């Protein structure tokens, strides 16, 4: 499960590099992932998550425990 956000499920997608001469070569757009340690007060423990910057904004808004529950319901985590 490398290069996949554990909260949002974002992963690498494929696209093209397009030159000025309109030549196209394949490339990957990778998510902005960070390995971060979060404290979960409901479980009274620290956990490590690989989250994208967008996933961190979700955690700041909703709380880490609620995000973990929603991710496990969606089958991401």
GULO-9395 format. One line per field, with one value per residue: residue number from 1; x, y, z of N, C-alpha, C, O in turn; residue in one letter. Coordinates in pm, 1 decimal, decimal comma. Example, Ala and Ser with C-alpha at 12.3 -4.5 7.8 and 13.67 -1.06 7.14 Angstrom:
seq	[1	2] $
n.x	[1319,0	1285,0] $
n.y	[-569,0	-225,0] $
n.z	[780,0	708,0] $
ca.x	[1230,0	1367,0] $
ca.y	[-450,0	-106,0] $
ca.z	[780,0	714,0] $
c.x	[1320,0	1290,0] $
c.y	[-330,0	3,0] $
c.z	[780,0	787,0] $
o.x	[1423,6	1340,9] $
o.y	[-331,9	113,8] $
o.z	[846,5	803,9] $
type	[a	s] $
//
This chain:
seq	[1	2	3	4	5	6	7	8	9	10	11	12	13	14	15	16	17	18	19	20	21	22	23	24	25	26	27	28	29	30	31	32	33	34	35	36	37	38	39	40	41	42	43	44	45	46	47	48	49	50	51	52	53	54	55	56	57	58	59	60	61	62	63	64	65	66	67	68	69	70	71	72	73	74	75	76	77] $
n.x	[81,8	185,6	240,8	-25,8	-286,0	-397,4	-627,7	-785,0	-758,0	-624,0	-415,2	-140,6	-175,8	-190,6	-56,0	32,5	346,1	373,9	538,6	669,8	664,5	452,2	494,3	425,7	485,5	463,9	384,6	378,4	148,7	197,6	56,6	66,9	218,7	270,4	433,0	297,6	256,0	-15,6	-218,4	-469,1	-726,2	-957,2	-882,4	-661,5	-391,7	-97,6	-75,0	67,7	28,8	9,1	-49,5	-208,1	-171,0	-423,2	-566,9	-473,0	-595,3	-860,8	-845,5	-782,8	-1020,5	-1237,3	-1143,6	-924,1	-1010,5	-1273,4	-1218,2	-1068,2	-1263,0	-1444,3	-1276,5	-1226,2	-1483,5	-1526,6	-1343,2	-1083,8	-881,2] $
n.y	[-118,2	126,1	473,8	559,2	743,4	704,7	807,8	955,3	797,1	868,0	815,9	748,7	883,7	851,6	1047,1	1283,2	1426,9	1723,5	1870,4	2182,8	2147,0	1986,7	1716,0	1407,7	1235,4	968,1	1010,8	1015,9	1139,0	1201,1	1168,3	1415,9	1299,9	1237,4	1091,6	1073,0	1125,0	1073,5	1157,2	972,7	1045,0	902,0	634,8	646,6	640,8	666,7	687,5	599,8	742,4	740,0	1009,7	1236,5	1587,9	1693,9	1504,2	1559,8	1804,4	1720,8	1573,9	1776,8	1917,6	1734,5	1562,1	1307,0	1048,5	1024,4	1044,7	812,8	617,8	670,8	619,3	346,4	246,7	303,7	133,8	203,1	218,9] $
n.z	[0,0	-81,6	-149,6	-133,6	0,4	329,5	432,2	241,8	15,5	-210,8	-495,8	-723,2	-1051,4	-1410,0	-1672,5	-1930,6	-2025,0	-2194,3	-2452,1	-2585,9	-2856,9	-2878,0	-2832,5	-2675,8	-2376,7	-2145,8	-1796,4	-1432,4	-1195,7	-874,0	-544,4	-279,6	-34,6	315,6	592,6	900,0	1250,9	1462,4	1742,7	1897,9	2088,5	2166,0	2153,3	2308,1	2217,7	2005,2	1652,1	1335,0	1021,0	665,7	495,4	265,0	182,8	153,9	297,1	554,6	598,8	612,4	850,1	1032,8	1021,6	1080,5	1277,9	1397,3	1473,9	1372,7	1099,2	1062,7	1110,9	900,9	680,5	713,6	680,5	411,0	304,6	258,8	447,3] $
ca.x	[0,0	271,8	195,9	-170,5	-328,1	-478,7	-751,2	-866,1	-745,0	-557,6	-299,9	-79,3	-250,3	-103,9	-87,0	134,6	426,7	352,0	643,3	628,3	639,7	335,0	529,8	368,9	547,5	390,0	438,9	288,1	119,3	194,7	-5,6	157,4	207,4	358,9	415,1	275,4	211,7	-134,4	-268,3	-612,7	-767,2	-1059,0	-810,6	-550,9	-265,1	-41,7	-71,6	137,2	-50,4	63,2	-161,8	-182,9	-197,6	-569,4	-609,5	-444,3	-700,2	-977,6	-822,1	-795,4	-1160,3	-1329,1	-1083,7	-856,2	-1088,3	-1384,0	-1161,2	-1031,3	-1386,4	-1496,5	-1187,1	-1246,2	-1614,5	-1510,1	-1250,8	-953,7	-783,4] $
ca.y	[0,0	244,1	588,8	572,6	812,0	615,2	875,9	988,9	695,9	922,4	739,6	804,4	873,6	860,5	1153,0	1308,3	1547,2	1778,8	1967,6	2297,2	2094,1	1900,6	1575,1	1357,4	1119,8	930,0	1047,0	989,6	1245,4	1135,9	1250,9	1482,3	1216,1	1255,7	997,5	1160,6	1060,7	1137,8	1106,8	945,0	1045,1	798,2	508,2	680,1	592,9	734,4	604,0	654,6	735,8	799,6	1091,9	1346,9	1719,4	1704,5	1420,4	1632,0	1905,8	1647,8	1539,3	1900,5	1961,0	1638,3	1485,9	1188,6	926,2	1022,0	1016,8	671,4	541,0	688,2	550,3	201,9	217,0	307,7	27,7	261,5	188,5] $
ca.z	[0,0	-86,8	-228,9	-127,8	122,1	410,9	470,0	124,4	-88,9	-330,0	-542,7	-844,4	-1176,4	-1526,3	-1766,7	-2031,2	-2035,9	-2327,5	-2482,5	-2666,8	-2991,3	-2861,4	-2816,6	-2550,9	-2312,7	-2025,6	-1665,6	-1320,8	-1099,9	-743,5	-440,4	-186,0	85,1	430,1	702,1	1014,2	1374,1	1517,0	1870,6	1894,9	2229,2	2191,6	2173,8	2398,0	2160,7	1888,3	1532,3	1218,1	898,3	543,6	451,1	172,5	239,2	157,4	409,1	679,0	614,1	660,1	990,5	1109,5	1023,7	1140,2	1387,8	1345,9	1496,8	1276,8	967,4	1059,7	1099,4	764,5	586,5	724,9	621,0	265,4	265,7	223,3	553,3] $
c.x	[86,4	211,6	44,0	-205,0	-422,9	-609,0	-839,5	-860,0	-679,4	-437,4	-249,3	-170,5	-154,5	-151,8	25,6	215,3	406,5	454,5	586,5	596,5	522,9	369,2	478,2	445,1	474,2	462,6	336,3	270,9	102,5	129,0	99,5	147,1	311,8	329,7	410,3	219,6	95,8	-170,1	-419,4	-661,0	-871,4	-995,1	-695,1	-419,2	-224,0	-43,0	4,9	47,1	27,6	-51,6	-116,4	-210,4	-348,3	-626,6	-583,7	-548,4	-830,5	-964,2	-834,5	-940,3	-1248,1	-1275,4	-1031,2	-940,8	-1202,6	-1334,3	-1121,5	-1155,0	-1441,6	-1409,9	-1205,2	-1383,2	-1607,5	-1416,6	-1114,3	-846,7	-779,7] $
c.y	[124,7	348,7	597,1	638,9	720,7	680,1	899,5	883,0	747,1	836,2	801,6	782,5	899,1	972,5	1168,2	1432,3	1597,2	1888,7	2082,7	2253,0	1995,2	1751,9	1529,4	1234,6	1094,0	976,3	1011,8	1115,3	1177,6	1226,8	1306,1	1412,6	1249,2	1145,7	1079,7	1081,3	1141,1	1074,8	1091,1	939,2	938,7	663,2	523,2	620,7	678,0	637,2	677,9	635,6	796,5	876,0	1198,7	1478,2	1742,1	1621,6	1485,9	1740,1	1841,3	1617,4	1663,5	1943,7	1866,5	1569,4	1353,8	1062,5	914,3	990,8	870,5	583,5	549,5	616,2	400,1	160,0	214,1	198,0	78,7	217,5	40,8] $
c.z	[0,0	-179,0	-241,6	4,5	199,2	456,3	347,7	14,6	-216,0	-365,9	-672,2	-964,5	-1291,6	-1617,3	-1866,5	-1997,2	-2178,1	-2350,5	-2564,9	-2810,5	-2991,8	-2867,0	-2680,6	-2503,4	-2182,1	-1899,6	-1559,3	-1238,1	-964,6	-640,6	-344,1	-49,7	189,3	530,7	829,6	1131,2	1432,7	1650,6	1859,8	2039,6	2262,6	2218,7	2271,8	2347,7	2041,7	1772,0	1422,9	1097,6	783,4	479,6	352,9	244,0	249,9	272,2	543,1	704,7	661,8	808,9	1078,2	1123,7	1105,9	1265,2	1336,0	1362,7	1396,2	1136,3	954,6	1042,4	958,0	662,5	593,5	668,7	469,6	214,1	225,1	321,0	583,1] $
o.x	[60,6	140,6	-8,7	-158,3	-517,2	-693,4	-958,0	-948,0	-678,8	-365,9	-308,9	-233,8	-49,6	-271,9	105,4	161,2	420,8	457,6	471,0	512,7	497,2	284,0	486,1	467,0	428,3	585,6	221,3	366,5	5,4	143,4	207,7	76,4	425,6	213,8	506,8	146,3	107,0	-154,2	-489,6	-639,2	-874,6	-1047,2	-636,8	-344,6	-304,7	-15,6	7,1	-4,9	102,8	-139,9	-2,5	-266,7	-395,0	-722,8	-662,9	-585,7	-902,7	-1059,8	-891,1	-978,9	-1324,7	-1352,9	-1086,5	-942,2	-1226,1	-1400,6	-1138,8	-1151,9	-1481,5	-1462,3	-1200,2	-1396,9	-1673,9	-1411,4	-1036,8	-735,2	-703,5] $
o.y	[218,6	316,2	636,5	595,3	665,7	611,9	866,3	879,2	677,9	788,7	896,0	677,8	960,9	991,1	1076,3	1530,9	1520,1	1988,0	2080,0	2313,3	1928,4	1670,1	1603,0	1140,7	1187,2	980,8	981,4	1188,9	1105,2	1348,9	1249,2	1459,5	1284,0	1110,3	1148,1	984,0	1262,4	954,3	1183,3	838,6	889,5	584,8	423,5	558,8	751,5	518,5	800,9	526,4	892,3	816,9	1245,0	1479,3	1803,5	1662,8	1470,2	1764,7	1900,0	1633,0	1656,1	2000,1	1911,6	1523,5	1295,8	977,6	806,9	918,4	810,3	485,7	448,2	557,8	332,5	50,0	132,5	172,1	5,7	183,2	-2,9] $
o.z	[75,4	-274,2	-345,6	109,7	142,2	514,3	350,6	-71,4	-317,8	-277,7	-724,2	-978,3	-1273,4	-1637,2	-1885,1	-1947,0	-2273,0	-2277,8	-2607,6	-2877,6	-3092,0	-2901,8	-2582,3	-2580,0	-2116,0	-1895,6	-1590,8	-1213,7	-942,4	-647,7	-329,5	39,5	157,6	551,8	863,8	1113,5	1450,6	1669,8	1818,2	2107,2	2375,3	2298,1	2314,4	2423,6	1984,9	1789,5	1418,4	1074,3	801,4	417,5	356,8	353,4	345,9	337,1	636,1	819,4	742,4	884,8	1187,2	1226,1	1191,2	1349,1	1242,6	1273,5	1341,0	1061,9	848,6	967,6	900,7	567,6	490,8	615,2	405,7	93,9	163,4	281,7	669,3] $
type	[x	x	x	x	x	x	x	x	x	x	x	x	x	x	x	x	x	x	x	x	x	x	x	x	x	x	x	x	x	x	x	x	x	x	x	x	x	x	x	x	x	x	x	x	x	x	x	x	x	x	x	x	x	x	x	x	x	x	x	x	x	x	x	x	x	x	x	x	x	x	x	x	x	x	x	x	x] $
//
